Amino acid sequence: MNINFKVTPSQKETIDLRVAENGFDDISSYIKVVALNVQKFTIRNPETLAEEVSVELGFTLTEAQKTNLDRNMEESNCKDVAVYLTHVALYGVISAVIEIRSTGKLNAMLERIAKARGIKLDLD
């Protein structure tokens, strides 16, 4: 199941920053994660847009994930999927638990991540 929604160019720039800040490689993965995992929130005053909503974003969900998304929207008292996804993409906070692999050493894990991303890491 594909879900698509539109944002303004300025919102797209902000979402791109959130994608990078949270360590995601692509915008679709980021939006999917925040849409499915963000905590309950309340949209107090939907923002007034000075720009045209012209940039289309989207991602693919399974039926189970769609059910989870619907539940999250209901808990947040948001009936419009585009409003919900725009809000979580702009303001969602990603929290994650990092599990250190069998080496038990944080530095070893950070070195593996850096190597996978092609980044030089100096832990000394």
Secondary structure in CASP SS format (residue, H / E / C, confidence):
PFRMAT SS
TARGET T0000
AUTHOR 0000-0000-0000
METHOD secondary structure of the structure
MODEL  1
M C 1.00
N E 1.00
I E 1.00
N E 1.00
F E 1.00
K E 1.00
V E 1.00
T C 1.00
P H 1.00
S H 1.00
Q H 1.00
K H 1.00
E H 1.00
T H 1.00
I H 1.00
D H 1.00
L H 1.00
R H 1.00
V H 1.00
A H 1.00
E H 1.00
N C 1.00
G C 1.00
F C 1.00
D C 1.00
D C 1.00
I H 1.00
S H 1.00
S H 1.00
Y H 1.00
I H 1.00
K H 1.00
V H 1.00
V H 1.00
A H 1.00
L H 1.00
N H 1.00
V C 1.00
Q C 1.00
K C 1.00
F C 1.00
T C 1.00
I C 1.00
R C 1.00
N C 1.00
P C 1.00
E C 1.00
T C 1.00
L C 1.00
A C 1.00
E C 1.00
E C 1.00
V C 1.00
S C 1.00
V E 1.00
E E 1.00
L E 1.00
G E 1.00
F E 1.00
T E 1.00
L C 1.00
T C 1.00
E H 1.00
A H 1.00
Q H 1.00
K H 1.00
T H 1.00
N H 1.00
L H 1.00
D H 1.00
R H 1.00
N H 1.00
M H 1.00
E H 1.00
E H 1.00
S C 1.00
N C 1.00
C C 1.00
K C 1.00
D C 1.00
V H 1.00
A H 1.00
V H 1.00
Y H 1.00
L H 1.00
T H 1.00
H H 1.00
V H 1.00
A H 1.00
L H 1.00
Y H 1.00
G C 1.00
V C 1.00
I C 1.00
S C 1.00
A C 1.00
V C 1.00
I C 1.00
E C 1.00
I C 1.00
R C 1.00
S C 1.00
T C 1.00
G C 1.00
K C 1.00
L H 1.00
N H 1.00
A H 1.00
M H 1.00
L H 1.00
E H 1.00
R H 1.00
I H 1.00
A H 1.00
K H 1.00
A H 1.00
R H 1.00
G C 1.00
I C 1.00
K C 1.00
L C 1.00
D C 1.00
L C 1.00
D C 1.00
END
